[in-house]
Amino acid sequence: MSSTTETQLCKWSPVAMLVLVTLILNLPVRAQDVSADAATTVTFSQQTTPNNGPNNFLSGIAGDATNDIWAVGTTVPGAIGLHFNGTTWKSVPMALPTSANMTAVSVLKPNDVWAVGYALSGQHFKSVIQHFNGTKWSVVPSPHFTSGEQLFAVKAIASNDVFAVGELNSQKASPLVEHFDGTTWSVIPGPPLQAGKTLSLHSIAATSHKDVWVTGFGGPVFFSVISHFDGQKFTNVAFPLPGANLGQIAAIAPNDAWVVGGKAATATTQATLTAHWNGQRWTVVPSPNATASDTLGSVSAISSNDVWAVGCGICGFDTGAGSLLVEHWDGTQWTINPTPQIGNGEIASGGILALPSGDIFVAGTVSGNGIFAGTLVLHGKEAN
């Protein structure tokens, strides 16, 4: 197994997340210790969410409206699918309920939802693509390889235009991009990769088929990649901090996109990273920190002056481990938005979803209340 694969497994593996939850119990430092702009502050509260067992991890959240939101993840073992109808979160059985690890979800409409992930098959991981037709989840045939493969992110642009990204598992992992044309999933050429290097893709965003962004990281010496698809091919785009740990992207328009992550603060700590695309170049934008080592893993945009990001304080992974850290961009600056302390520690592994209605959802995992790792969803709403 490649070093890239091992890093990605640390990001999503239930076993690794169990270890992280253990390490973050009773952290004393909270994001809300840093003052926020009262004009943009959203009050978050925990929503009641079901658990499929003692160990539950949400790894993706998406929705097309406040009454049609999906969160996916894994229990140990098996897939988790949760749906929010505007009032209540309900567990909806997914295909491969005892073997699949679902990592991401994308919602077009109530009867057209996609989720991706992977499942162990023999000695290798095999990718899993599932579709919800309004009634049930089912596995959709997709390409497989002898050495195995994993999918970590999905973006549905239209019913006949869906992308999924991940990695081909081999001694030297390579980027994997798959596309659904309304009938068939097929592999398309991914970002260019120099000989001798590995690369795993873990985030995707798009405004159209001709404006698709992906991020990834590789080795053997750690590096990050941000690449753009123009409808014909991927082109790697220069980034100001090539050694940064890039998380998710939010695409608003061809000349307006955000990426978040972490950058080195000292030899052993990280600081939050936010960068903006103006149609010509990526520029790092200052963002606040709440603790001695912070990072951001997920970003979601309502408009150019209303962007939300989530990560963590006292953490080492770009998806978040430790005290939750939520930040907001108002068109001028990033500020920290307070979050409540819940249980003994939280992981923002499922990311953040910001809807045009002003409803903001944060998904992840929480420990406490008799459950070692339980599903977590926070909700807040912007003032009208």
C-alpha positions in Angstrom: 0.0 0.0 0.0 1.3 3.4 -1.0 2.2 6.1 1.5 -0.5 8.3 -0.1 -3.1 5.6 0.5 -2.0 5.2 4.1 -2.3 9.0 4.6 -5.8 9.0 3.1 -6.8 6.0 5.3 -5.7 8.0 8.4 -8.1 10.7 7.1 -11.1 8.5 6.8 -10.5 5.1 8.5 -12.9 4.4 11.4 -10.1 2.9 13.3 -8.0 6.0 12.9 -10.9 8.2 13.9 -11.5 6.2 17.0 -7.9 6.9 18.0 -8.5 10.6 17.3 -11.6 10.7 19.4 -9.7 9.2 22.3 -6.9 11.7 22.0 -9.2 14.8 22.1 -11.3 14.0 25.2 -11.8 17.0 27.4 -9.8 19.5 25.5 -9.8 22.8 27.4 -9.3 25.2 24.5 -12.4 26.2 22.6 -12.9 28.1 19.3 -15.3 30.5 21.0 -12.5 31.7 23.2 -11.6 34.0 20.2 -14.1 36.9 19.7 -16.3 36.9 16.7 -18.0 39.6 14.8 -21.5 39.9 16.3 -23.0 41.0 13.0 -22.2 37.7 11.4 -22.3 35.3 14.3 -24.6 32.3 14.0 -25.7 30.4 17.0 -25.2 26.6 16.5 -27.0 23.9 18.3 -26.8 20.1 18.1 -29.5 18.3 16.2 -30.8 14.8 17.2 -29.3 12.2 14.9 -29.6 8.4 14.9 -26.7 6.0 15.4 -26.4 2.6 13.9 -24.1 1.3 16.6 -21.5 2.3 19.2 -19.1 3.7 16.6 -20.4 6.1 14.0 -18.6 8.5 11.7 -20.1 11.0 9.3 -17.7 11.9 6.4 -19.9 13.9 4.0 -22.9 16.2 3.9 -24.8 17.8 1.0 -28.3 19.0 0.2 -30.4 20.9 -2.3 -32.8 22.5 0.2 -33.3 22.6 4.0 -35.8 19.8 3.8 -33.6 17.5 1.6 -30.1 17.0 3.2 -28.1 13.9 3.2 -25.1 12.9 5.4 -23.1 9.7 4.8 -20.4 7.9 6.6 -19.6 4.6 8.2 -20.2 2.5 11.3 -17.8 -0.3 12.2 -18.3 -1.8 9.7 -20.9 -0.6 7.2 -22.4 2.4 5.5 -24.5 5.1 7.2 -27.0 7.2 5.3 -28.9 9.9 7.2 -31.6 12.1 5.7 -33.0 15.4 7.0 -36.6 16.3 5.9 -36.5 19.8 7.5 -37.6 18.5 10.9 -36.0 15.2 11.7 -32.9 13.2 10.8 -33.7 9.6 9.9 -31.5 6.7 9.1 -32.0 5.3 5.6 -30.5 1.9 4.8 -27.7 2.1 2.2 -26.5 -0.7 -0.1 -23.7 -2.8 1.3 -24.8 -2.0 4.9 -22.1 -4.2 6.6 -19.1 -3.5 4.4 -19.0 -0.1 2.7 -17.3 3.0 3.9 -19.1 6.0 2.3 -17.0 9.1 2.1 -19.0 11.7 0.2 -22.4 12.6 -1.1 -23.8 15.0 -3.7 -27.5 15.9 -4.0 -29.2 17.1 -7.3 -32.8 16.6 -6.2 -34.8 14.3 -3.9 -34.7 11.4 -6.3 -31.2 12.0 -7.7 -28.5 11.6 -5.0 -25.0 10.2 -5.4 -22.6 8.8 -2.8 -19.1 7.3 -3.1 -16.7 5.4 -1.0 -15.0 2.0 -0.9 -15.2 -1.5 0.6 -12.6 -4.1 1.3 -12.6 -6.8 -1.4 -10.0 -9.6 -0.8 -6.7 -7.9 -0.3 -7.6 -4.6 -1.9 -10.1 -1.8 -1.5 -12.7 -1.5 -4.3 -14.6 1.7 -4.9 -18.3 1.9 -4.3 -20.8 4.2 -6.0 -24.3 4.4 -4.8 -27.4 6.2 -6.2 -30.6 7.1 -4.4 -33.7 7.2 -6.6 -36.1 8.7 -4.1 -37.0 5.3 -2.7 -33.8 3.3 -2.0 -30.0 3.3 -2.4 -28.5 0.9 -4.9 -24.9 0.2 -6.1 -24.2 1.5 -9.6 -21.6 -0.4 -11.7 -18.3 1.4 -12.0 -14.8 0.7 -13.1 -12.5 -1.5 -11.0 -8.8 -2.3 -11.2 -6.7 -5.3 -10.2 -4.8 -3.3 -7.6 -7.9 -1.7 -6.2 -9.2 1.8 -6.0 -10.9 4.2 -3.6 -13.2 7.2 -4.1 -13.2 10.1 -1.7 -15.3 12.9 -3.3 -18.2 13.3 -5.7 -19.9 16.3 -7.4 -23.1 16.0 -9.3 -23.5 18.9 -11.8 -26.5 17.4 -13.6 -28.2 14.0 -14.0 -25.9 13.2 -16.9 -22.8 15.0 -15.6 -21.3 13.6 -12.3 -17.7 13.4 -11.3 -16.0 11.3 -8.6 -12.4 11.4 -7.6 -10.0 9.3 -5.5 -6.9 7.1 -6.2 -5.8 4.0 -7.9 -4.2 1.8 -5.2 -0.8 0.4 -6.1 2.7 0.7 -4.9 2.7 4.1 -6.4 -0.9 5.5 -6.1 -2.1 7.6 -9.0 -5.1 10.0 -9.3 -8.4 8.6 -10.3 -11.2 10.6 -11.9 -14.5 9.0 -13.0 -17.4 10.5 -14.9 -21.0 9.6 -15.3 -22.7 10.6 -18.5 -26.2 9.6 -17.5 -25.7 6.0 -18.5 -22.2 4.7 -17.7 -19.4 5.5 -15.3 -16.0 5.7 -17.0 -12.5 6.8 -16.2 -11.2 10.0 -17.7 -7.6 11.3 -17.6 -6.8 13.1 -14.3 -4.3 15.7 -13.3 -0.8 15.3 -14.7 1.6 13.5 -12.4 5.4 13.6 -12.6 7.2 10.3 -12.8 8.1 8.7 -9.5 5.4 10.6 -7.5 2.1 9.5 -6.0 -1.1 11.4 -5.9 -4.5 11.0 -4.3 -7.5 13.3 -5.0 -9.8 14.0 -2.1 -11.9 17.1 -3.0 -14.0 18.3 -6.0 -16.1 21.4 -6.7 -17.7 22.7 -9.9 -19.9 25.3 -11.4 -20.3 23.6 -14.8 -18.7 20.8 -16.8 -16.1 23.3 -18.0 -15.3 24.6 -14.6 -14.2 21.8 -12.3 -11.6 21.9 -9.5 -9.9 19.1 -7.6 -7.4 19.0 -4.9 -5.1 16.2 -3.8 -1.9 15.3 -2.0 1.0 13.0 -2.8 4.5 11.9 -2.1 7.0 10.5 -1.5 7.9 14.0 -0.3 4.5 15.5 0.7 3.1 18.0 -1.8 -0.4 19.3 -2.6 -2.0 19.7 -6.0 -4.9 21.9 -7.2 -6.0 21.2 -10.7 -8.7 22.6 -13.0 -10.8 20.8 -15.7 -12.0 22.9 -18.6 -14.2 20.3 -20.1 -11.4 18.7 -22.1 -8.4 18.2 -19.8 -7.0 18.8 -16.3 -4.3 21.4 -15.8 -2.4 21.8 -12.6 -2.6 25.4 -11.3 0.2 27.1 -9.4 -0.5 27.6 -5.7 1.3 30.1 -3.4 2.1 27.4 -0.8 2.9 24.1 -2.5 3.6 22.4 0.8 0.2 23.3 2.3 -2.3 20.7 3.3 -5.3 21.5 1.1 -8.8 20.5 2.1 -12.0 21.1 0.2 -12.9 23.6 -2.5 -16.0 25.8 -2.9 -16.7 27.1 -6.5 -19.0 30.0 -6.8 -18.1 31.2 -10.4 -15.3 30.7 -12.9 -13.6 33.7 -11.3 -14.6 33.1 -7.7 -13.6 30.0 -5.7 -12.2 29.2 -2.3 -9.9 26.4 -0.9 -9.1 25.8 2.7 -6.6 23.8 4.6 -3.6 24.1 6.9 -0.1 25.5 6.6 3.0 25.1 8.7 3.1 27.5 11.7 6.1 25.9 13.4 8.0 22.6 13.0 5.2 20.8 14.9 2.1 23.0 14.5 -0.3 24.2 11.8 -2.3 27.3 11.1 -5.5 27.8 9.2 -5.2 28.4 5.4 -7.7 30.1 3.1 -7.0 31.0 -0.5 -9.1 32.7 -3.1 -9.3 32.2 -6.9 -10.0 35.4 -8.9 -10.0 33.8 -12.4 -6.3 34.3 -12.9 -4.5 33.1 -9.7 -4.8 31.7 -6.2 -4.1 34.2 -3.4 -3.7 33.3 0.3 -6.2 35.4 2.4 -5.5 35.9 6.1 -7.6 33.7 8.4 -7.7 33.6 12.3 -6.6 30.8 14.6 -8.1 29.7 17.8 -5.4 27.5 19.3 -1.7 26.8 18.9 -2.4 24.4 16.1 -5.4 24.8 13.8 -6.5 23.7 10.4 -9.5 23.9 8.1 -10.9 21.0 6.2 -14.2 21.9 4.6 -15.7 25.0 2.9 -19.1 25.9 1.6 -20.2 29.1 -0.1 -23.6 30.8 -0.4 -22.2 33.9 -2.3 -19.0 35.9 -2.8 -19.5 37.6 0.6 -21.0 34.7 2.5 -18.6 31.7 2.8 -18.3 29.2 5.6 -15.4 26.9 6.7 -14.9 24.3 9.4 -11.9 22.6 10.9 -10.4 22.2 14.3 -8.1 23.4 17.0 -5.4 21.2 18.4 -5.5 18.8 15.5 -3.3 17.1 12.9 -5.7 16.1 10.1 -7.3 18.4 7.6 -10.8 17.0 8.3 -10.6 18.2 11.9 -9.9 16.6 15.2 -10.2 18.4 18.5 -12.3 21.4 19.3 -14.5 22.5 16.4 -13.4 25.6 14.6 -16.0 27.4 12.4 -15.0 30.5 10.4 -17.0 32.9 8.2 -16.1 35.2 5.3 -18.2 38.3 4.9 -16.6 39.6 1.8 -13.9 41.5 3.7 -12.4 39.2 6.4 -12.6 35.8 8.0 -13.8 35.6 11.6 -14.3 32.8 14.0 -17.9 31.8 14.8 -18.5 30.2 18.2 -19.6 26.6 18.5 -20.9 24.7 21.5 -18.9 22.1 23.4 -20.6 18.8 23.0 -19.8 15.5 24.8 -16.1 15.0 25.4 -14.8 16.0 22.0 -15.9 16.5 18.4 -14.5 15.8 14.9 -15.8 17.8 12.0 -15.2 14.9 9.7 -18.4 15.4 7.7 -17.7 19.0 6.7 -19.9 22.0 6.4 -23.0 22.8 4.2 -24.2 26.4 3.7 -27.5 26.8 1.9 -29.0 29.9 0.2 -31.6 30.0 2.9 -28.9 30.9 5.4 -29.0 27.5 7.1 -25.6 26.2 8.0 -25.0 22.5 8.9 -21.8 21.0 10.3 -21.5 17.2 10.3 -19.1 14.9 12.1 -18.6 12.7 15.1 -18.9 13.3 18.9 -17.9 11.2 21.8 -19.8 10.9 25.1 -23.3 10.2 26.3 -22.6 6.5 26.5 -21.5 6.3 22.9 -17.8 6.2 22.1 -18.4 7.8 18.7 -21.8 9.1 17.7 -23.1 11.0 14.7 -23.0 14.8 15.0 -24.9 17.5 13.2 -24.9 21.1 14.3 -27.3 23.6 12.8 -27.4 27.4 12.8 -29.2 30.0 10.7 -28.0 33.4 9.5 -30.1 36.4 10.5 -32.4 37.7 7.7 
